[in-house]
């Protein structure tokens, strides 16, 4: 009697295992290139893109010449919302590359304008 119960339990266990074996979905994998991985990482965090553009030496020198402190820029970037940071990163991608001074001034002005519109700073009301 005990052996019969054990045999039935084993048959039920093996039957359930075989049924569930057919329900597994196959995994698909592919090779991801370095350029694709870097692009995905930068697209995931627009703040990295903005900080990378503002960390260039020529941009830092120009901001220092205009009297903008690097600590203030970092604090103001931290105060931006995710939507504002994404908009700023998107605009950076549309600007021409090569260290154009006008583009750098445009970026700084855009950052200051966004911060002014959000009420974070009052730089334009002082002048």
C-alpha positions as CSV (number, residue, x, y, z in Angstrom):
1,X,0.0,0.0,0.0
2,X,2.8,2.4,0.9
3,X,4.8,1.6,-2.2
4,X,1.7,2.3,-4.4
5,X,1.3,5.8,-2.9
6,X,5.0,6.5,-3.3
7,X,4.8,5.3,-6.9
8,X,1.8,7.5,-7.6
9,X,3.5,10.5,-6.1
10,X,6.6,10.0,-8.2
11,X,4.5,9.6,-11.4
12,X,2.7,12.8,-10.5
13,X,5.9,14.7,-9.9
14,X,7.6,13.5,-13.1
15,X,4.4,14.3,-15.1
16,X,4.3,17.8,-13.7
17,X,8.0,18.3,-14.5
18,X,7.5,17.2,-18.1
19,X,4.5,19.5,-18.6
20,X,6.3,22.5,-17.2
21,X,9.4,21.7,-19.2
22,X,7.6,22.6,-22.4
23,X,6.4,26.0,-21.1
24,X,9.8,27.6,-20.8
25,X,10.5,30.4,-23.3
26,X,13.9,30.4,-25.1
27,X,16.3,33.3,-24.3
28,X,17.6,35.4,-27.2
29,X,20.9,37.1,-26.8
30,X,23.1,39.2,-29.0
31,X,26.3,41.1,-29.1
32,X,26.2,44.7,-28.0
33,X,28.9,46.9,-29.4
34,X,30.8,49.5,-27.3
35,X,29.4,52.4,-29.2
36,X,25.8,51.2,-28.6
37,X,26.5,50.7,-24.9
38,X,28.0,54.1,-24.5
39,X,25.2,55.8,-26.4
40,X,22.6,54.0,-24.3
41,X,24.3,55.0,-21.1
42,X,24.5,58.6,-22.1
43,X,20.9,58.7,-23.3
44,X,19.8,57.2,-20.0
45,X,21.3,60.1,-18.1
46,X,21.0,63.5,-19.7
47,X,22.7,65.2,-16.8
48,X,25.9,63.3,-17.7
49,X,25.7,64.8,-21.2
50,X,25.2,68.4,-19.8
51,X,28.0,68.0,-17.2
52,X,30.3,66.7,-19.9
53,X,29.7,69.7,-22.1
54,X,30.2,72.1,-19.3
55,X,33.3,70.3,-18.0
56,X,35.4,71.2,-21.1
57,X,38.3,73.5,-20.4
58,X,37.2,76.2,-22.9
59,X,33.7,76.3,-21.5
60,X,35.1,76.6,-17.9
61,X,37.5,79.4,-19.0
62,X,34.7,81.3,-20.7
63,X,32.4,81.0,-17.7
64,X,35.1,82.2,-15.5
65,X,35.7,85.2,-17.8
66,X,32.0,86.0,-17.5
67,X,32.1,85.8,-13.7
68,X,30.2,82.5,-13.4
69,X,31.4,80.3,-10.6
70,X,31.7,76.6,-11.3
71,X,30.2,75.7,-8.0
72,X,27.1,77.8,-8.8
73,X,26.7,76.1,-12.2
74,X,26.8,72.7,-10.5
75,X,24.3,73.8,-7.9
76,X,22.0,75.2,-10.6
77,X,22.3,72.0,-12.6
78,X,21.3,70.0,-9.6
79,X,18.2,72.2,-9.2
80,X,16.9,71.4,-12.7
81,X,14.1,69.0,-13.0
82,X,14.5,65.9,-15.1
83,X,12.4,67.4,-18.0
84,X,14.6,70.5,-18.0
85,X,17.8,68.5,-18.0
86,X,16.5,66.3,-20.8
87,X,15.6,69.4,-22.8
88,X,19.0,71.0,-22.2
89,X,20.8,67.7,-23.2
90,X,18.7,67.5,-26.3
91,X,19.6,71.1,-27.3
92,X,23.3,70.3,-26.7
93,X,23.1,67.5,-29.2
94,X,21.7,69.9,-31.8
95,X,24.5,72.5,-31.4
96,X,27.5,72.3,-33.7
97,X,30.6,70.7,-32.3
98,X,34.1,72.2,-32.3
99,X,34.1,74.6,-29.4
100,X,32.2,77.5,-31.0
101,X,32.2,80.4,-28.5
102,X,28.7,81.4,-29.6
103,X,27.4,77.9,-28.8
104,X,29.0,78.0,-25.4
105,X,27.4,81.4,-24.7
106,X,24.1,80.0,-25.9
107,X,24.3,77.0,-23.6
108,X,25.1,79.2,-20.6
109,X,22.3,81.6,-21.5
110,X,19.8,78.7,-21.9
111,X,20.8,77.3,-18.5
112,X,20.4,80.7,-16.9
113,X,17.1,81.3,-18.7
114,X,15.6,78.0,-17.6
115,X,16.7,78.7,-14.0
116,X,15.2,82.1,-14.2
117,X,11.9,80.8,-15.5
118,X,11.7,78.2,-12.8
119,X,12.2,80.8,-10.1
120,X,15.5,79.3,-8.9
121,X,17.5,82.4,-9.5
122,X,16.8,86.1,-10.0
123,X,19.8,87.1,-12.1
124,X,17.9,89.0,-14.8
125,X,16.0,91.1,-12.2
126,X,19.2,92.4,-10.7
127,X,20.4,94.2,-13.9
